[in-house]
Amino acid sequence: MTGPTFIFDFDSTLVRFETLEALGDIALDGRPDRHQRLAEVARLTEQAMAGEVGFGEALRRRLEILGLRREHVAALAERAADALTTSVRRNADFFQRHADQVVILSGGFGEVILPVAERLGVPAERVFCNTLRYDSEGQVVGVDDANPLSHDDGKPAVIRSLGLPGPVVMVGDGWNDAEVKLRGAADRFYAFTEVARREPVVAAADAEASSLDEVLHAEGVRGRWSYPRSRIRFLLLENIHPAAVERLRDEGYAVETETGALDEDALIARLRGVHVLGLRSKTNVSRRVLGAADRLMAVGAFCIGTNQIDLGAASDHGVAVFNAPYSNTRSVVELAVGLMIALMRDVADKSAGMHQGRWNKSATGSRELRGKTLGIVGYGAIGSQLSVLAEALGMRIVFHDLAERLALGNARRVRSLDQLLAEADVVSLHVDGRGENLNLMGAAQFARMKPGTLLLNLSRGHVIDVGALAQALGSGRIGGAAVDVFPEEPRTNAEPFDSPLRGLPNVILTPHIGGSTEEAQEAIAEFAADRLLGFLNRGDTTFSVNLPNVQLAEVTGAHRLLHIHRNQPGVLAELNRAIAGAGLNILGQHLKTDERTGYVIIDVDRDYDPEALRPLREVSGTLRFRMLH
């Protein structure tokens, strides 16, 4: 056997609970003094973990408070194996592959610990813990006093008696774990803080480890991932939904958040040391930003559009960009339908009049949607779904799109924008942010529309010349408008908003909320977070908007090498020569390219010298190289 011997505490290290507190939840359920007893148990636990009360004394006092029975212990034992801490579960294969280097050492109880050890593949003979004593009626009456672990300084004594090959590495969260190193029974001690962080314990440790990945990385043992997840930093801007933050943190990554957007200089400063950036529509990621980002691997747009990101520059730096193209489709469509009805009935102005004390009950100018023609400009995910809902309301649908699109229901495609504008009673814009769409709708287009036509823009702010729209509304050429996006938008809710459209009759202005429903934002958060995790954890680029799309399974029984390069002749041949020179056995290889970038994924056997991979980083055209273990 080579490498260190790892000794793991159990409570709040291998599992997410403290055994006695979890047993208290079970044993005291329904008792009127439950909260007082649990509070006293928690207080004694913290005092023992911080070294303020001797472990043996705290153990006996807690058992007296709880009044445990055999069935209480059995109930916790049944569910203990499902309560592994996140990073332990993530690195379960480490315990199975290195079972002869692992010892579980705890002041807890064998009935609870052994099922967890079995799940991890650690033999029972490498588990050392306390044994509960029961009376004839199944009541816990104490622990085996002959066991050193039932007394103070028990852990150092047990370790010395085992004669373990060194170096000995202790991993735990409590003071009695720190004492193992302090009393010379271990060579190194890691304060494990994924579940609980106790300052005296951290202060006594050689290092703090917020996950098992950090321990394995520091000790040179290849865990499930080659780089500790807790050291990979996410920066999420613009108040991204908490579901994304929770998802990423549950996977072990370090996540920082900002509620607003950042300008270019502020973004450059914040991106130092950041590996993944998440944003919505107001933060611009320019070539200058990407050039200054020293560690950036991926950008997640938690929205549909990506025109705020220089995709070409991202490709040139090997940075993958992902978005959420479908998650808020329904929300935008529902708002569009609601706005059409509100404009047809002049709801906004009538409501404003009521708030000012004016009663204006009149049918003049109020119309139904039924029988009207809706012209949809852009028949993608949003435009096509709007088509279906509007037809169900009795509207006739015409649409225009530069790409070939399948017409849904009775929708009819028209070949030119001018033809659509001449037919439609309502025009709804659903185009993307490409430069060609700048001022797509201006004075010339408004002049071609039927008098009194209604206009909706829930796509991009720059597709309408808002000055020309204001004039068309003022002259009555356009009968009303609903605008959700603007050429210039405030970066935060605290900044003022101004537009030529303010104060005009039958004009509904909304603050870029087309996709801002709770359901949509949660769906976007989950989709975009999953795409980023797939890229980081597997190298999967499915749905990337700037790199070749490669769908990959989890790495099993191999190490994965990921190589992003400029699409130029000879890269794959040079890569394979470097791999052969390193003596690596290739288990699987994928290559996909687009006109700008190439992406190679290579799965190799685990046995190799990491230094042998250096030539792969030096292959001509390399943009980014990383390893997944």
ZISULMO-V363997 format. One line per field, one symbol per residue. phi: phi as a letter, one per 20 degrees, with the letter a starting at -180 (. if undefined). A space follows every 50 residues. Layout:
# ZISULMO-V363997
phi: ???
This chain:
# ZISULMO-V363997
phi: .cnfeeddfdflcfcecegfffffgffegnefegfffffffffffffffe necgfffffffffffemfcgffffffgfdffedgfgffffdgfffffcgf ddcdcbefdggeffffffgenefgfddcbedfdcefdnefdqcfffegfe cfmffgfffffelffefddecaddfffffgffenecebcdfedfdcddgf fffeefaecebfgfffffemefefcfcgffeeddcddmlfgggfgfffff eneecdccfdecfgfffgffefneecddbdeeeedefffffeffcfdbcd eeaefcfedfffffffdmefccccfcfdgffffffffffffffgdlffff fffffenedcebefnecefgneddddeodeffgfffgfffffeneedcbc bfefcffelefcedecffffffefecdcebdeefffeflgdcgffffeef gnfeccccdcfeedfffffgffffenfefrbccdccgccgfcfeefdbaf efneflcddceldgdedgffffffgfffffffffffecnfdgmfecdgec eceffcmbddddcdbffcfnfffffffffffemeeeeabccbccfdcdcd dcecgfeaegffegfffdfgnfdbcbcdd
